[in-house]
Amino acid sequence: MTATAGVSINKFLAKMASGQNKPNGLTVILPEDAIAFVEQLPIEKFHGIGEVTLQFAIRFFAHSLFRPFAIVNIIE
């Protein structure tokens, strides 16, 4: 029997962590590593991102939801 687990500071990060070392692994995301972990993930790895949202995000955020100033050029 195999099991995969993710442990982190909240449910969202724990779910993201559980997908990292499948099919038989444990991933722990410490609080001080949370931002770096999330920044390196492609948008399509985020739970709840469907095809329409993915296409919007790629168009406006250049493959990272964590580049907060990417939308500034659209507004100006």
Residue pairs with C-beta under 8 A, 6 or more apart in sequence:
2 23
2 24
3 24
4 18
4 19
4 21
4 22
4 23
4 24
4 25
4 26
5 18
5 25
5 26
5 27
6 13
6 14
6 15
6 16
6 17
6 18
6 19
6 20
6 26
6 27
6 28
6 29
7 14
7 17
7 26
7 27
7 28
7 29
8 14
8 16
8 17
8 28
8 29
8 30
8 34
9 29
9 31
9 34
12 47
13 29
13 34
13 37
13 38
14 29
15 47
16 29
16 37
16 38
16 41
16 45
16 46
16 47
17 27
17 28
17 29
17 37
18 27
19 45
20 27
21 27
29 37
35 66
38 66
39 64
39 66
42 63
43 49
43 54
43 57
43 58
43 61
43 63
43 64
43 65
44 54
46 65
49 57
57 63
57 65
60 70
60 71
60 74
61 67
61 70
61 71
62 70
64 70
